[in-house]
Amino acid sequence: MATGELGGRSAEKLFSLSGLFAVYKPKGPTSAAVLNLLKERLLAEAGVPTKDNKRKRRALKIGHGGTLDSAATGVLDQVTKGDLENVLQKFTGDIMQVPPLYSALKKDGERLSTLMKRGEAVEAKPARPVKVYSLSLQQFQPPLFTLDVECGGGFYVRSLVSDIGKELSTCASIQELTRTKHGPFTLEEHALHEDRWTIDEIARSLEHCMSLFPGEQSHKKFKTELPGETAVSREDK
């Protein structure tokens, strides 16, 4: 299907966009829900029907990133600031980490989180190597503390906080979690809030975000180096 069949100039511009950009995901909705809303908003602006023609709707491809967390707030009992700071050193650099049971990892093709919701027994995945570039204590107001984490792919902040609690012979859990950076994209500078989800705004954001990558690289290479970044691409049918 040619792009021209999907609408006028706005549709042509929308379906000509291709690359990486960042959007802001507020607390509450899932990543998939945010992308569905973004897709509906863009298709509506382009004059492309979304309810009666699912085939046309699928022509717009948008994907989102995985869980690469950058800041976390947790709960901790009867621990001093010095105790916590000393423990953080053990979780910096190349470490082994067991992913949380409630995660998007799969067993026999189904997410572990889905199996747990059904009440099925789920075994923990084996520990795997992950990398923590930096880990620092930002605030300490017992029983709450705030961490800033810079980490590599496949890292779970929930597991980190739980492991910190165990190391201190107590327990700890996540209260709030905010991703402040993904690759070269920062929350303050690059993430588009919902009021800026328009074709023109995304076109400008794509131009700016793609300028952050040196040289001309293919989408395949982007996906390899920055897995899961939000992307828009064209698919003619």
Stockholm file with secondary structure:
# STOCKHOLM 1.0

chainA/1-237         MATGELGGRSAEKLFSLSGLFAVYKPKGPTSAAVLNLLKERLLAEAGVPTKDNKRKRRALKIGHGGTLDSAATGVLDQVTKGDLENVLQKFTGDIMQVPPLYSALKKDGERLSTLMKRGEAVEAKPARPVKVYSLSLQQFQPPLFTLDVECGGGFYVRSLVSDIGKELSTCASIQELTRTKHGPFTLEEHALHEDRWTIDEIARSLEHCMSLFPGEQSHKKFKTELPGETAVSREDK
#=GR chainA/1-237 SS CCGGGGCSHHHHHHHHCCEECEECCCSSSCHHHHHHHHHHHHHHHTTCCSSSCHHHHTTEEEECCCCCCCEEEEECCSCCHHHHHHHHGGGSEEEEECCCSSSSCEETTEEHHHHHHTTCCCCCCCCEEEEEEEEEEEEEETTEEEEEEEECTTCCHHHHHHHHHHHTTSCCEEEEEECCEETTEETTTTEECGGGCSHHHHHHHHHHHHTTSCSCCCHHHHHHHSTTCCEEEECCC
#=GC SS_cons         CCGGGGCSHHHHHHHHCCEECEECCCSSSCHHHHHHHHHHHHHHHTTCCSSSCHHHHTTEEEECCCCCCCEEEEECCSCCHHHHHHHHGGGSEEEEECCCSSSSCEETTEEHHHHHHTTCCCCCCCCEEEEEEEEEEEEEETTEEEEEEEECTTCCHHHHHHHHHHHTTSCCEEEEEECCEETTEETTTTEECGGGCSHHHHHHHHHHHHTTSCSCCCHHHHHHHSTTCCEEEECCC
//
